[in-house]
Amino acid sequence: MMSPFLHRLMRRSLRFMPKLPILSGIEIVKALSKIKYQIDHQTGSHMILRNTDAPQLIP
């Protein structure tokens, strides 16, 4: 069970958190593509994105 103090503190902090915009998957992919992410592959509704600037390890 949560203490009353902790409960009040958590409720107070939630009031001051900004709301995030609601974005579709396509909007997120478009935004990530601007920072060099590309769709690597898709399985069902899951898209796997890769950063094209990420360093590659060569064994």
C-alpha positions as a Markdown table, in Angstrom:
| # | Residue | x | y | z |
|---|---|---|---|---|
| 1 | Met | 0.0 | 0.0 | 0.0 |
| 2 | Met | 1.3 | 3.5 | -0.9 |
| 3 | Ser | 1.8 | 6.1 | 1.8 |
| 4 | Pro | -0.6 | 9.1 | 1.6 |
| 5 | Phe | 2.4 | 11.4 | 1.2 |
| 6 | Leu | 3.7 | 9.5 | -1.8 |
| 7 | His | 0.3 | 9.3 | -3.3 |
| 8 | Arg | -0.2 | 13.1 | -3.1 |
| 9 | Leu | 3.2 | 13.7 | -4.5 |
| 10 | Met | 2.6 | 11.4 | -7.5 |
| 11 | Arg | -0.8 | 13.0 | -8.2 |
| 12 | Arg | 0.7 | 16.5 | -8.0 |
| 13 | Ser | 3.5 | 15.6 | -10.4 |
| 14 | Leu | 1.0 | 14.2 | -13.0 |
| 15 | Arg | -0.8 | 17.5 | -13.1 |
| 16 | Phe | 2.3 | 19.3 | -14.3 |
| 17 | Met | 3.3 | 16.8 | -17.0 |
| 18 | Pro | 2.6 | 18.1 | -20.5 |
| 19 | Lys | 0.4 | 16.0 | -22.7 |
| 20 | Leu | 2.0 | 14.3 | -25.6 |
| 21 | Pro | 0.5 | 14.6 | -29.1 |
| 22 | Ile | -1.3 | 11.6 | -30.5 |
| 23 | Leu | 0.6 | 10.4 | -33.6 |
| 24 | Ser | -0.1 | 7.6 | -36.0 |
| 25 | Gly | 2.6 | 5.1 | -36.9 |
| 26 | Ile | 3.1 | 6.7 | -40.3 |
| 27 | Glu | 3.7 | 10.1 | -38.7 |
| 28 | Ile | 6.3 | 8.6 | -36.3 |
| 29 | Val | 8.1 | 6.9 | -39.2 |
| 30 | Lys | 8.1 | 10.2 | -41.2 |
| 31 | Ala | 9.5 | 12.0 | -38.1 |
| 32 | Leu | 12.2 | 9.3 | -37.5 |
| 33 | Ser | 13.2 | 9.4 | -41.2 |
| 34 | Lys | 14.2 | 13.0 | -40.8 |
| 35 | Ile | 16.8 | 11.9 | -38.3 |
| 36 | Lys | 18.2 | 9.2 | -40.5 |
| 37 | Tyr | 16.1 | 6.2 | -39.6 |
| 38 | Gln | 14.8 | 3.9 | -42.4 |
| 39 | Ile | 12.5 | 0.9 | -42.4 |
| 40 | Asp | 14.6 | -2.2 | -42.3 |
| 41 | His | 11.7 | -4.7 | -42.5 |
| 42 | Gln | 8.2 | -5.2 | -41.3 |
| 43 | Thr | 6.6 | -8.2 | -39.7 |
| 44 | Gly | 2.8 | -7.8 | -39.5 |
| 45 | Ser | 2.1 | -4.4 | -37.9 |
| 46 | His | 5.6 | -4.1 | -36.4 |
| 47 | Met | 8.2 | -2.0 | -38.4 |
| 48 | Ile | 11.8 | -2.4 | -37.6 |
| 49 | Leu | 13.8 | 0.8 | -38.1 |
| 50 | Arg | 17.6 | 1.2 | -38.4 |
| 51 | Asn | 19.7 | 4.3 | -38.0 |
| 52 | Thr | 21.7 | 4.7 | -41.2 |
| 53 | Asp | 24.4 | 6.7 | -39.3 |
| 54 | Ala | 24.9 | 4.1 | -36.5 |
| 55 | Pro | 28.4 | 2.7 | -36.3 |
| 56 | Gln | 28.8 | -0.9 | -37.5 |
| 57 | Leu | 31.1 | -3.3 | -35.6 |
| 58 | Ile | 33.3 | -5.4 | -37.8 |
| 59 | Pro | 34.6 | -8.5 | -35.9 |
